[in-house]
Amino acid sequence: MVALHELPYPTKRIREGGVEILIPDPNAYRRSDGVYEPAWAPVFYNPRMGFNRDIAVILAAAYRELAGLEKLVVVEPLAGSGVRALRYAVEAGAYVYAADIDPDAVHLARINIDINGVTDRVKIERADANEFMAKLRRSGVKPSIVDLDPFGSPAPFIDVAIQSIGVRGVLAATATDTAPLSGAHSRALRRRYDVKPARTAWEKEQAVRILAGYIIRRAASHEYGARILLAYYADYYVRVYAELRRGAGRADDSLSSLGYGAYCPYCGYTGYIQQPDTRCPYCSAPLQATGPLYTGPLCDPRLVQLMRRIAEERRHTLSDYERVAKLLSRLGEECSIVKPYYRLDRLCSLLRMNMPKPAKVVEALRYKGYRATLTHFDPRGFRTDAPHPVVVNTLVEMRASGTRQA
Ligand SMILES: C[S@@+](CC[C@H](N)C(=O)[O-])C[C@H]1O[C@@H](n2cnc3c(N)ncnc32)[C@H](O)[C@@H]1O
């Protein structure tokens, strides 16, 4: 039993999902505007990431079922308070190997493991993430899931995480460096992800696809194929789940899902191209192109369907069931359309028209026989498989008929 009284800072006991944990008391770490600043606390715990962890445990449970795994082994090398590791153990029945470089985090996580009575299933130690994952690999641990949840970019940990996966497993990564990933900090994007920067009108999807593409490229260099199981954008971060399977042929196949993301600032075209210095296929203007990035589906529909069922069954234990259900339902519709979303406000500004409701545009495109849906990326966005001239004509028709605006 770890002695609770040894903590040299004020604490609070809270519940998140199916676990109860001790955290640094948020009231002691508020900014002058009253907002809690998790980075100021001696150990990092961000309640807003409860949603990210909800999705993580549901995906783990669904993946276990789909892959027919008898035992779920999770590695979490950047564990903070231990909340994620605990939720994997308690809510997905996983065996978890966790680490953190900060001794205060490890101490608090040990207390939290004790509180939840899972000392036999969650092990934590003080270690550097990369050294920890390399050590587990040497000792023969074969993770079903490696979950990277760092401050900022997961790039420094991705190579070792990939190598720590045996024949088959899932790499999950959160990235909070959304400014580089969405093209706003071009030098950091080149440095961290080896990506040619540009700003598209679909910057949140660009961020998700760049991280997914980076995982695919790094996996290929270690002779793993990578299949994107789920990838989304929420709050201020990007989250990608990729299933890795060893094999040079698989690696070659997954590399074929890479390309460059394109945006034409003159006619609003959005799409993918194979070479970055291509001109717009519709108006011949120079395209803004970024990549390499992933150009395939953002989720596996079977997995998402199962996750929806599991979420529904656990609606009372998740930290935000309504939000989880909404994201999964939206992603379920979105993943069949791979073309990037359109920002309707940008397109309407190019066409010098007022913006109709995105749902009306979706309806009009569906009426014409195309697939179309709203997008979780942006309330002003929609995605469709309709060719660009059809999208433009549809809007021009709506302008002419005076369709109600948003
Ligand atoms: C964003 S927090 C993790 C939050 C946690 N995964 C959760 O869901 O609440 C990142 C953690 O990584 C730890 N960290 C930073 N660099 C590290 C490294 N090189 N090796 C291991 N841990 C590290 C920090 O101490 C911090 O606790």
The ligand as an ORCA input file, in Angstrom:
! r2SCAN-3c Opt
* xyz 0 1
  C       0.146     14.554    -21.634
  S       0.856     13.810    -20.224
  C       0.163     12.201    -20.198
  C      -1.266     12.140    -19.860
  C      -1.827     10.756    -19.690
  N      -1.452      9.867    -20.777
  C      -3.344     10.840    -19.561
  O      -4.098     10.277    -20.383
  O      -3.783     11.510    -18.609
  C       2.489     13.463    -20.754
  C       3.328     12.767    -19.715
  O       4.560     12.387    -20.328
  C       5.591     12.457    -19.357
  N       6.861     12.508    -20.114
  C       7.402     13.545    -20.799
  N       8.526     13.139    -21.431
  C       8.693     11.829    -21.154
  C       9.641     10.844    -21.541
  N      10.662     11.140    -22.350
  N       9.479      9.598    -21.081
  C       8.450      9.264    -20.247
  N       7.526     10.165    -19.840
  C       7.633     11.422    -20.295
  C       5.259     13.678    -18.537
  O       5.853     13.596    -17.260
  C       3.722     13.616    -18.507
  O       3.273     12.994    -17.329
*
